[in-house]
Amino acid sequence: MKIEPARWLRAFGSWGAALAFLLALLPALVLAPATGAAAAGKPGATLSQQQAGKGGDITVKGAGWRPDALLMLLICGQATPARGVIGGTNACANSEGRAVTTDSKGGFSKKLPVAEPPKPCPCVVHIATVTGEQAATDVVFKVAGHPVAALPKPPPGGRLAVLSDARLEGSSGVLTWFGAPPGRTIVFTVGNLGSTPVKDPLFSLGTSHGVFAPQWEDRQWHGTVAPGKKAQIRLDAELSAGAHGDYQVAVKYAGKVLVEQPWGVGRPWGVTFFWLLLCVVVPAAVFRIGMAVVDKIRPRSARGTAGGAGRRRNALLPGPTVRRPAFRRPERAASPPGDGPHPSTTTVLPWFTPDTAPSEKYPSEKYPSENHPAEKHPTTKGNS
C-alpha cells in the first residue's frame, strides 16, 4: 500500500494536535484534586440532626478551620446563611453556647445543647472564631416548637459592600500613657451595589475584648453613595480609660458585619509609675508629720541642745555646794624711817585660812608686830 506524503503529513498533523491538546489538559487534570482540596479547606460544619427540641442536644462537627483555634458555638434566631445573624449575638442563646478548640488538622466535634434563642426562627448554628483571624459559618437548624417569623426587610436603598480592607489610623498621646482613653479611627471603602443611592447610612460600631461580645454603638455617616460608586468611611472608636490588651473593632451595616480589625493597646505604665511614687511619698510625708507632732507635744525641758540639757539636769540635781575662797591682794606694810633700806615684809596667808590676817585698824594683842607694837596697859602690879 502506497501512502502519499501529503496525506501522511495531514494525518501526523491531526495526531500532533491531539497530543498537544492532551499535554495542555494534563496540568488541569493534575491540579483539579488540589483545587477541590483547597475548596474543601474552607471552614465548614455539619450537624448530627437538622431539627431538635429544647432540652435535647446535637453533635456539631467541623473541618477546614485554623489549627488550635478557639471556636464559639451558638444557636441563633433571625438568621440565615445568606444574611447571617441579623440581630448579632443578642439574637443567640448565649447561656447555652459552647466553646471548642480545633485539633492540629483544623477539625472538631462538640455536643451542643438545644435551647430556644430570644428571637424567632429561622435559626442557625453559628460557629465563629474567638481570637485571631476571624472566620465564621452558619448551618441551618430548626428548633422544634419555637416560633417562626419572617426576616426583617433590609433597609430601602442600595446595597453597600466593602471594597477594601479596613485599617486603624491614629496614635496614642502622652495622656494615654497615664490612663487616658485610647482612640483610633477605622477607615474602609464601601461601594453601592444596588440600583438606588444610599444617603446617610447608619453603621454600628462595636469593640470587644477577649471572649466578650462587642458593645455596639450607632454611628451615622453623612453623605450619599450613588449606585455603582464608592466612598471612604471613617468612624471614630474609643475605649474606656486605662484599657489595655487585645481588642477587636467591628463595623456592622443592616445587621451584617462589614469589617473587623484587631487593635492592640499598650499598658499605661505612667499609672503604674504614679502608684509606685505614691507609695514612697505618702509614707515619707506621714513620717515627717509624725515627727513634727512629737517634737511639738514633748516637754520643753527635753528640747534644746545637749549641753543646755546637761546644765539644766545638773542644776536640778541636789548636791554639796563648794565655795571658792576669795582672793585678796596682800598689802605692803610701811617701813619705819631709818638710815638704810629695810627689807619689806608682807603677810602671806595660807590658801585655806581666808580673812584671818590681822589688820591695822584692829591690831591684835596676841600677835604684835614691829610695825604695830602692842600698847602698854597699866596693871595693878608695880604701879603706883
QUINOR-V770482 format. One record per helix or strand of 3 or more residues. SS is the DSSP state (H for helix, E for strand). FROM is the first residue (numbers start at 1). TO is the last residue. Records with the same first field share a line. If there is no record, write none. Layout:
BEGIN
SS=FROM-TO + FROM-TO
END
This chain:
BEGIN
H=5-40 + 88-91 + 94-96 + 174-177 + 269-297 + 300-302 + 306-316
E=44-47 + 51-53 + 57-63 + 70-76 + 98-101 + 108-113 + 123-129 + 136-144 + 160-162 + 167-169 + 183-192 + 202-209 + 215-220 + 230-238 + 245-253 + 256-265
END
